[in-house]
């Protein structure tokens, strides 16, 4: 298809969203959905396209943080062992949007405030992070987050990161690595379930994927190796605030 200025600008916007989210281990699903909604795409196009972008960006983030040594088996599997199956169960659970949108929105905004409040002391706080995180508590936390992620359709990584950072279970880079992997698995499972309905994919999707890949590669590289822990926490706080506000508006 012919590439127009509109397509180029929209692809650049997606690259920026992917880069910002990938820097802290997030996939950017809420950002892509908002951007496509503002651009006038239909809901039956937005969901599969956002999931495809999520998978790509989360895969790049997972590879980057793992390659930098911030993703370990012991620090990861407790969150996934029940988190992934319960996210599938949560996806099959239908709760009123009037109930979960305000609750999740407030939780994300409170988490944003907590991240911003502690950002200045991030270097000292990260040195106090437990290694590895407590086994039973992290399994239960992963299960709860997986279920909430499935119910709300929001990537579980956006809940895992503030939780493990607030509890000092992981430092900010390892939290980003776990978030990226959690988002990758959840998005892949969601897209597999959606694929059986023969979703509509926009013709522009290859361009979007290419732009998101470039943005995610740059953002994850910066987050995994170069940005200070305080900067990463401020970025995460901003993304949590945006996600929480979007939930409250949607509710």
C-alpha positions in Angstrom: 0.0 0.0 0.0 1.1 3.6 -0.7 2.8 5.2 2.3 1.4 8.7 3.1 2.5 11.4 5.5 -0.4 10.3 7.8 1.0 6.8 7.9 4.5 8.0 8.6 3.5 10.3 11.4 1.3 7.6 13.0 4.1 5.1 12.7 6.4 7.5 14.4 3.9 8.0 17.2 3.8 4.3 17.7 7.6 4.1 17.8 7.6 6.7 20.5 5.0 4.9 22.6 6.9 1.6 22.2 10.2 3.2 23.2 8.8 4.8 26.4 7.0 1.6 27.5 9.9 -0.8 26.6 12.3 1.2 28.7 10.5 0.0 31.8 9.6 -3.5 30.6 6.1 -2.6 29.5 4.5 -3.5 26.1 2.5 -0.3 25.5 -0.9 -1.8 24.9 -2.9 1.0 26.5 -0.9 3.6 24.4 -1.5 1.8 21.1 -5.2 1.5 21.9 -5.5 5.2 22.7 -3.5 6.2 19.6 -5.6 3.9 17.3 -8.8 5.1 18.9 -7.9 8.7 18.3 -7.0 7.9 14.7 -10.5 6.5 14.2 -9.9 2.8 13.8 -12.7 0.4 14.6 -12.6 -1.6 17.8 -12.5 -5.0 16.0 -9.3 -3.7 14.3 -7.7 -2.1 17.4 -7.6 -5.1 19.7 -5.7 -7.6 17.5 -3.4 -4.9 16.2 -2.6 -3.8 19.7 -1.9 -7.4 20.8 0.4 -7.9 17.8 2.3 -4.8 18.8 2.3 -5.9 22.4 3.9 -9.2 21.6 6.6 -7.7 19.4 7.6 -5.0 21.9 7.4 -7.3 24.9 9.6 -9.9 23.1 12.2 -7.2 22.3 12.1 -6.0 25.9 12.4 -9.5 27.3 15.4 -10.2 25.1 17.1 -6.9 26.0 16.7 -7.3 29.8 17.6 -11.0 29.7 20.7 -10.2 27.6 21.7 -7.6 30.2 21.4 -10.1 33.0 18.3 -8.7 34.6 16.0 -11.7 34.0 16.5 -14.8 36.0 14.6 -18.1 36.2 14.2 -17.9 40.0 13.0 -14.3 39.9 10.5 -15.0 37.1 8.8 -18.3 37.3 6.9 -17.8 40.6 5.0 -14.9 39.0 4.1 -16.9 35.9 3.3 -20.4 37.2 -0.2 -19.3 38.3 -0.3 -15.9 36.7 -0.6 -17.1 33.1 -3.5 -19.7 33.7 -5.4 -17.3 35.9 -5.1 -14.5 33.3 -6.9 -16.9 30.9 -9.5 -17.5 33.6 -9.8 -13.8 34.2 -10.4 -13.2 30.5 -13.4 -15.5 30.6 -14.8 -13.7 33.7 -17.1 -10.8 32.9 -17.4 -8.1 35.4 -19.1 -4.8 35.1 -16.9 -2.1 33.6 -18.5 0.3 36.2 -16.9 -1.8 38.9 -13.4 -2.7 37.7 -12.5 0.5 35.7 -12.6 2.9 38.7 -10.9 0.4 41.1 -8.0 -0.4 38.7 -7.7 3.3 37.8 -7.3 4.4 41.4 -4.8 1.6 42.1 -2.7 2.6 39.1 -2.8 6.3 40.1 -1.8 5.4 43.7 1.1 3.3 42.3 2.1 6.2 40.1 2.3 8.4 43.2 4.3 5.8 45.1 6.8 5.4 42.2 7.3 9.2 41.8 7.6 9.7 45.6 10.4 7.1 45.9 12.2 7.9 42.6 14.8 10.1 44.1 15.9 7.4 46.5 15.8 4.7 43.8 19.6 3.9 43.9 19.5 3.2 47.6 16.2 1.4 47.5 17.3 -0.9 44.7 20.3 -2.1 46.8 17.8 -3.3 49.4 15.9 -5.4 47.0 15.5 -9.1 48.1 17.3 -11.7 46.0 15.4 -13.8 45.2 11.9 -12.6 46.1 9.9 -14.6 48.6 8.6 -17.8 46.9 5.1 -18.2 48.2 4.3 -14.5 48.3 5.4 -14.0 44.7 3.4 -17.0 43.5 0.3 -15.6 45.1 1.0 -12.1 43.8 1.5 -13.5 40.3 -1.8 -15.4 40.5 -3.7 -12.3 41.6 -2.2 -10.0 39.0 -2.7 -12.6 36.3 -6.4 -12.8 37.1 -6.8 -9.0 37.3 -4.9 -8.6 34.0 -7.3 -11.1 32.3 -10.4 -9.4 33.7 -9.3 -5.9 32.7 -7.5 -6.7 29.5 -4.5 -4.6 30.8 -1.1 -6.2 30.5 -0.1 -7.8 33.8 3.3 -6.2 33.8 1.9 -2.8 34.6 0.7 -4.3 37.9 3.7 -6.4 38.7 6.3 -3.6 38.4 4.9 -1.2 41.1 4.1 -4.1 43.4 7.6 -5.7 43.4 9.3 -2.3 43.6 7.1 -1.1 46.5 7.8 -4.4 48.4 11.5 -4.3 47.5 11.4 -7.8 46.0 13.3 -6.7 42.9 15.3 -3.8 41.7 13.9 -1.6 38.9 15.7 -3.4 36.0 14.8 -6.9 37.2 11.2 -5.7 37.7 11.2 -4.5 34.1 12.5 -7.8 32.9 9.7 -9.7 34.7 7.1 -7.3 33.4 8.3 -7.7 29.8 8.1 -11.5 30.0 4.7 -11.4 31.8 3.4 -9.1 29.1 4.7 -11.3 26.3 3.1 -14.4 27.6 -0.2 -12.8 28.4 -0.4 -11.0 25.1 0.5 -14.2 23.2 -2.3 -16.1 25.0 -4.8 -13.4 24.4 -4.0 -13.2 20.7 -4.2 -17.0 20.3 -7.6 -16.9 21.8 -8.7 -14.0 19.6 -7.3 -15.6 16.4 -10.0 -18.2 16.4 -12.5 -15.4 15.6 -10.6 -14.5 12.4 -9.7 -10.9 13.5 -9.4 -8.0 11.1 -5.8 -6.8 10.7 -5.1 -3.3 9.2 -3.1 -3.1 6.0 -0.8 -0.7 7.8 0.2 -3.2 10.5 3.6 -4.2 8.9 4.7 -0.5 9.0 3.4 -0.2 12.6 5.3 -3.3 13.6 8.5 -2.0 12.0 8.2 1.3 13.7 7.4 -0.2 17.1 10.3 -2.6 16.8 12.8 0.3 16.3 11.3 2.3 19.1 11.2 -0.8 21.4 14.8 -1.7 20.6 16.0 1.7 21.5 13.9 2.1 24.6 14.7 -1.4 26.0 18.5 -0.8 25.3 18.3 2.5 27.3 16.3 1.0 30.1 18.4 -2.2 30.4 21.8 -0.6 30.3 21.9 3.2 30.5 19.0 5.1 32.2 19.4 5.7 35.9 17.0 3.8 38.3 15.4 7.2 39.3 14.7 8.0 35.6 13.2 4.6 35.1 10.9 5.0 38.1 9.7 8.4 36.8 8.9 6.9 33.4 7.0 4.1 35.1 5.1 6.6 37.3 4.1 8.6 34.2 2.9 5.5 32.4 0.9 4.3 35.5 -0.7 7.8 35.8 -1.7 7.7 32.1 -3.1 4.1 32.4 -5.0 5.0 35.6 -6.5 8.1 34.1 -7.6 6.2 31.0 -9.3 3.6 33.2 -11.2 6.3 35.2 -12.3 8.0 32.0 -13.4 4.7 30.4 -15.3 3.9 33.6 
